[in-house]
Amino acid sequence: MPEMVKEVLKNLFSKPATVKYPFEKPTPVPGTRGALTWDMNRCDQCQDCERVCPSMAIKVVPEEKRVEYQPFKCIFCYLCIDNCMQQAITGAVEMRAPEYKKKTEIYETPKA
């Protein structure tokens, strides 16, 4: 019992171990893999990202010059980033808000 009282008093006057999440955003650990984005000015629709994606979260439609990305399917392995010869795909460390509906992000080549 005396050990428990000592531990309670120590925790009572020390800094909390948790973060006040909704009010304080956590800082991601270096090397955290986050959301993918495409620079469609650099993308040449080669479909390498679609071929290497193990979860089939990427679909390239070369006829319409667009990329369809499904973040709910993505496992953030970053194979698409490693295999993109044009370096059109980048990964961010940003924390995204949770989604309530599955959606597909569409990246289109800007019309000239």
C-alpha positions in Angstrom: 0.0 0.0 0.0 2.8 2.6 0.7 4.2 2.0 -2.8 0.8 2.8 -4.3 0.4 6.0 -2.4 3.9 7.1 -3.4 3.0 6.4 -7.1 -0.3 8.3 -6.9 1.4 11.3 -5.4 4.2 11.2 -8.0 1.6 11.1 -10.9 -0.6 13.8 -9.3 2.2 16.4 -9.5 3.8 15.3 -12.8 3.1 16.2 -16.4 0.4 14.0 -18.0 1.6 11.3 -20.4 -1.3 11.9 -22.9 -1.9 14.6 -25.4 -5.1 16.7 -25.5 -5.8 15.5 -29.1 -8.6 17.5 -30.6 -7.1 20.7 -29.2 -3.4 19.9 -29.6 -2.3 18.3 -32.9 0.3 15.5 -32.3 3.6 16.0 -34.1 4.3 13.0 -36.4 7.4 10.9 -35.9 10.0 11.5 -38.6 9.6 8.8 -41.3 5.8 8.6 -40.9 4.1 7.7 -44.1 1.1 9.8 -44.9 -1.2 10.9 -47.7 -0.2 10.6 -51.4 -0.5 13.4 -53.9 0.1 13.6 -57.6 1.7 16.4 -59.6 -0.2 15.9 -62.8 2.1 18.3 -64.7 4.9 15.7 -64.3 2.8 12.6 -64.7 3.1 10.9 -68.1 0.4 8.3 -67.5 3.0 5.4 -67.7 0.9 3.3 -65.2 4.0 2.1 -63.3 2.3 3.2 -60.0 -0.8 1.1 -60.9 1.3 -1.9 -61.7 3.3 -1.9 -58.4 0.4 -1.1 -56.0 -0.2 -4.3 -54.0 -3.6 -3.1 -52.7 -4.8 -1.8 -56.1 -5.6 1.6 -54.7 -4.4 3.4 -57.9 -6.0 3.4 -61.2 -4.5 5.3 -64.1 -6.9 6.2 -67.0 -4.6 7.4 -69.8 -7.4 8.1 -72.3 -8.8 10.7 -69.9 -5.4 11.7 -68.5 -6.3 11.2 -64.9 -5.4 9.1 -61.8 -7.9 7.7 -59.4 -6.6 7.1 -55.9 -8.5 5.4 -53.2 -7.0 6.3 -49.8 -9.0 3.7 -47.9 -7.4 0.9 -49.9 -3.9 2.3 -49.7 -1.5 0.6 -47.3 1.1 3.4 -47.6 3.9 1.1 -48.7 5.2 3.9 -50.9 6.1 1.5 -53.8 4.4 3.9 -56.2 6.7 6.8 -55.0 9.8 4.6 -55.4 8.9 3.4 -58.9 7.7 6.8 -60.3 10.4 7.8 -62.8 9.0 11.3 -63.2 8.7 11.8 -59.5 5.1 12.9 -59.9 3.9 11.2 -56.7 4.8 12.6 -53.3 4.0 11.5 -49.8 3.1 13.9 -47.0 3.4 13.6 -43.3 0.2 15.5 -42.7 -2.4 14.1 -40.4 -5.8 13.9 -42.1 -9.2 14.1 -40.4 -11.1 10.8 -40.4 -13.5 10.3 -43.2 -17.0 8.9 -42.8 -17.5 7.9 -46.4 -15.1 6.1 -48.7 -14.2 8.3 -51.6 -11.9 8.3 -54.6 -9.5 11.2 -55.1 -9.2 12.1 -58.8 -6.1 13.9 -60.1 -6.5 15.3 -63.7 -4.0 16.8 -66.1 -4.6 20.5 -66.3 -6.1 21.5 -69.6 -3.9 23.9 -71.6 
